């Protein structure tokens, strides 16, 4: 556990030190769960966004992209169910006046039981050494069984109470488990109340004419309300998809995992409109396609897993998460949801406008069903960044910190380094930069000894270093150094573009997603 926490702290401090992510308004001590992307972070985020957009929009003849406004007519959120059902159950401690998510307090309690079970297992593994049979121990040791059974009971009861909106029982469970406030240590709790996660604001200047609106909590609704506009103007035939990337806002109460759970974040969503009855087929299709997209980045198959939902959101008839191994364990990265005709049918009802499709093959009108893929851009950023950060011990016993970002996503593709700051080498380095910057993000770096510059670029995630030395003046060749293997080779300046292209060409990377 301590190790996980340390690893995560390293990710956060590395993100700050190398210009990726910083707290918003840091000079004012920050704003909780709001972050800014610095120079490298903005590039990495843009590259992830492009990688998604190309895979989803550019490579699919039947998917188009839109960019809807963040403000939407307030009735949108009544129709979508967010006004009534987009809630977290909250509880206040009367002594500390601190507010908690009731379900998180209970989940933390269950996690402690699991940690106790793990401790027993670790103790036994140490005692028995090589002879330790984990599977047998876990299935027979009474203490482990007891901890796990209790955790299971607690979570099942909580799920049942939340499902049936029995908030009194959620409070009763917190009291029975004797859960105390981490700040005051007291068990003096208020009742559990539902709290809506949407941010509200007012649109318009005067008190009379202004109207209460929400900052959108998901980008999906901007797609649903534009379904007919796009279908008609694009002459789209079912099945077809509409994609969108944009900001979403949620007043998250538990916000303690860096950019994993933010109050202002970005989503990359695609709604795929299909014939009613075909949802199972398309749901499976998109689960598979989205997993392939992830795997194309080469971060390792074992880092992902599917988690099928038992408790479904208010709009879904089937749902699965693609979970990723974050520094704090496997957690949701992307959701694939079979949303039926829930959204379009409700928008028809609330707007009084028909949102139907005429299917020329069937010769009938219907409200299409929808399968959605929804991924948080910031969460994907955290997945890529944390997976790439490594401490490596080299053959000579020294260590290096390297950010092994997939080259296609790296903010800066190559750094051009004059060996010394004289003899015309800086000028030649700038000449190379002028040539390469038409195709790639490149950077000039002349400060410090060459070894330190290599390490700095390794830690910043730059896949290539190009060193200009005295030989370059004579034969126009440079040293090309690869970040991951640290291999160095001598290449002519005019072949640099081809060498870099081979590693960063988005086409080659994305082809792996389509096999
Ligand atoms: N339109 C469906 C929808 O919004 P969701 O599961 O609530 O579904 C989809 O969100 C994805 O958005 C999540 O899988 C996650 O990657 C991202 N996401 C949700 N809340 C987030 C938050 N507070 N901060 C960062 N990313 C978030």
Boltz pocket constraint, residues with backbone or C-beta under 6 A from the ligand:
constraints:
  - pocket:
      binder: B
      contacts: [[A, 217], [A, 218], [A, 219], [A, 220], [A, 250], [A, 252], [A, 259], [A, 260], [A, 261], [A, 262], [A, 263], [A, 265], [A, 266], [A, 267], [A, 269], [A, 332], [A, 333], [A, 334], [A, 335], [A, 372], [A, 374], [A, 375], [A, 376], [A, 377], [A, 378], [A, 379]]
      max_distance: 6.0
